[in-house]
Amino acid sequence: MKNLDQIFENNKQWIQSKLDEDAQYFDKLASGQSPEILYIGCSDSRATAEEIMGMGPGEIFVHRNIANMASNLDLTAMGVINYAVTHLKVDHVIVCGHYGCGGVKAAMQSQDLGILNPYLRNIRDVYRTHKDELNAIEDEEARYKRLVELNVQEQCINVLKTSDVQIAVKNRNITVHGWVFDLESGKLIDLKIDFKSILKDIMEIYHLD
């Protein structure tokens, strides 16, 4: 899109369409939020949370970054988790990756990517942790997809390492989910991560509550 003025025209049309549906739409929108879901996804322009989940404004609290990371060194990600879990009191935390993720693919390449190096190292650490499984996959595309899935799993583990989530699991049964979005089919895939077993397994070291 070369002419950004079109965005403002689109905005005017969107406002009118919402008011046609509900004259109080923006009054309701401005009154506050109480989402039930925290969605941690990738910044990829093709994988927007609300659209692929069929949900609207106010229903999902969203954090997006390259390759849907939940690193404890990322203060923005940790701040989002704290706010969503402790203050908004969401019932579900979803980490959603997607096949065709450029961040995951870049982490699989042996090249210097400058400022991205320390960021992508987190994904390379996922590869290192699961290298026996991944190296046993001969087809490169299949290996790439599996790393996308394993990265989602590891980011779910990172979410479970936080004190905010541990407290919420104990006090009000918050749940953590790992999903993958398939760009080729449009389908959301539930990896069925057993977060309670993972939490039990890591509590000896990461118990913070």
C-alpha positions in Angstrom: 0.0 0.0 0.0 1.7 3.2 -1.2 -1.0 5.7 -0.1 -1.5 5.6 3.6 -4.5 8.0 3.2 -6.4 4.8 2.3 -6.0 3.5 5.8 -7.8 6.5 7.2 -10.6 6.1 4.7 -10.8 2.4 5.7 -11.0 3.5 9.3 -14.0 5.8 8.6 -15.8 3.0 6.8 -15.0 0.6 9.7 -16.4 3.1 12.3 -19.6 3.5 10.3 -20.0 -0.3 9.9 -19.6 -0.8 13.6 -22.1 1.9 14.5 -24.6 0.5 12.0 -24.4 -2.8 13.9 -24.5 -1.2 17.4 -24.9 2.5 18.1 -23.2 1.9 21.5 -20.3 -0.1 20.1 -17.5 2.4 20.9 -19.0 3.3 24.3 -18.8 -0.3 25.2 -15.3 -0.6 23.8 -14.1 2.4 25.9 -15.6 1.1 29.1 -12.8 -1.4 29.8 -11.6 -4.9 29.0 -12.0 -8.3 30.6 -10.4 -10.8 28.2 -10.3 -14.5 29.2 -7.3 -15.3 27.0 -3.7 -14.1 26.8 -2.3 -14.9 23.3 1.5 -15.0 22.7 2.0 -15.2 19.0 4.4 -14.4 16.2 4.7 -10.9 14.6 4.3 -12.4 11.1 1.8 -10.2 9.2 0.0 -13.3 8.0 -1.0 -14.7 11.4 -3.1 -12.2 13.3 -4.6 -13.5 16.5 -8.2 -12.1 16.3 -8.7 -13.1 12.7 -7.5 -16.7 12.9 -9.5 -17.2 16.1 -12.6 -15.5 14.9 -12.7 -13.2 17.9 -13.2 -9.5 18.3 -11.8 -6.5 20.3 -11.8 -7.0 24.0 -11.8 -10.8 23.9 -8.0 -11.5 23.7 -5.0 -9.8 25.3 -2.3 -10.1 22.7 1.5 -10.1 22.7 3.4 -10.7 19.5 7.1 -10.9 18.7 9.4 -12.8 16.4 8.8 -16.5 16.7 6.3 -16.2 19.6 9.0 -16.2 22.3 8.4 -16.0 26.1 12.0 -15.4 27.2 12.5 -14.3 30.9 15.0 -11.8 29.6 12.3 -10.1 27.5 10.8 -7.6 30.0 8.0 -6.7 27.6 6.9 -10.4 27.4 7.2 -10.8 31.1 5.3 -7.6 31.7 2.5 -8.7 29.5 2.3 -12.1 31.2 2.2 -10.3 34.6 -0.5 -7.9 33.6 -2.7 -10.4 31.9 -2.4 -13.1 34.6 -2.3 -11.0 37.8 -4.4 -8.0 36.9 -6.7 -9.0 34.0 -6.9 -12.5 35.5 -7.1 -14.3 32.2 -8.2 -18.0 32.4 -6.0 -19.2 29.5 -2.5 -18.5 28.2 -2.0 -19.6 24.6 1.4 -19.7 22.9 0.7 -20.0 19.2 3.4 -20.5 16.6 3.0 -21.0 12.8 4.4 -23.2 10.1 6.5 -21.1 7.7 7.9 -19.0 10.6 10.8 -16.9 9.3 12.3 -16.6 12.8 12.5 -20.3 13.3 13.9 -20.8 9.8 16.5 -18.1 10.4 17.6 -19.9 13.6 18.2 -23.1 11.6 20.7 -21.3 9.3 24.4 -21.0 10.1 24.9 -17.3 9.4 25.6 -14.1 11.2 22.3 -12.1 11.5 23.6 -9.2 13.5 21.3 -7.9 16.2 19.0 -10.9 15.7 21.8 -13.3 16.9 21.0 -13.1 20.7 17.3 -13.3 20.0 17.5 -16.3 17.7 19.9 -18.0 20.1 16.8 -18.8 22.2 15.4 -20.9 19.2 18.8 -22.4 18.6 18.8 -23.5 22.2 15.5 -25.3 21.5 17.1 -27.1 18.6 20.1 -28.0 20.9 17.7 -29.4 23.5 15.9 -31.6 21.0 18.7 -32.2 18.5 18.5 -36.0 18.6 14.9 -35.9 17.6 15.3 -33.2 15.0 18.5 -34.6 13.4 16.7 -37.9 13.0 14.2 -36.2 10.6 15.7 -36.4 7.2 13.2 -34.2 5.3 14.2 -30.6 5.9 10.7 -29.2 5.7 9.4 -31.8 8.2 12.3 -31.0 10.5 11.5 -27.3 10.2 7.9 -27.8 11.1 8.8 -30.0 14.1 11.1 -27.2 15.4 8.2 -24.8 15.1 6.2 -27.2 17.4 9.0 -27.8 19.8 9.6 -24.0 20.1 5.9 -23.6 21.0 6.4 -26.3 23.7 9.5 -24.7 25.1 7.8 -21.3 25.3 4.9 -22.8 27.2 7.5 -24.1 29.6 8.9 -20.6 29.9 5.4 -19.3 30.7 5.1 -22.0 33.4 8.4 -20.9 34.9 7.0 -17.5 35.9 5.7 -16.9 39.4 2.6 -15.2 38.1 1.5 -18.3 36.3 2.5 -20.7 39.0 0.4 -18.8 41.5 -2.5 -18.6 39.1 -2.4 -22.3 38.5 -2.5 -23.0 42.2 -5.2 -20.5 43.1 -7.6 -20.5 40.2 -6.6 -23.3 37.7 -5.4 -21.1 34.9 -4.5 -23.3 31.8 -1.6 -23.0 29.4 -1.9 -24.2 25.8 0.4 -24.7 22.8 -1.0 -24.2 19.3 0.3 -24.0 15.8 -1.3 -22.1 12.9 -1.0 -23.8 9.5 -0.8 -21.1 6.9 -1.5 -23.5 4.0 -4.8 -24.7 5.4 -5.8 -21.9 7.8 -6.2 -24.5 10.6 -5.3 -24.0 14.2 -3.7 -27.1 15.6 -3.7 -27.9 19.3 -0.4 -29.6 20.3 -2.2 -30.9 23.4 0.6 -29.9 25.7 0.2 -31.5 29.1 1.1 -28.3 31.0 0.3 -29.9 34.5 2.8 -32.7 33.9 5.4 -30.1 32.6 4.8 -27.9 35.6 5.2 -30.9 38.0 8.4 -31.9 36.3 10.0 -28.4 36.5 8.9 -27.4 40.0 11.9 -28.9 41.7 14.0 -26.2 40.1 11.6 -23.4 39.1 9.3 -23.5 42.1 8.8 -19.8 42.9 5.6 -19.7 44.9 
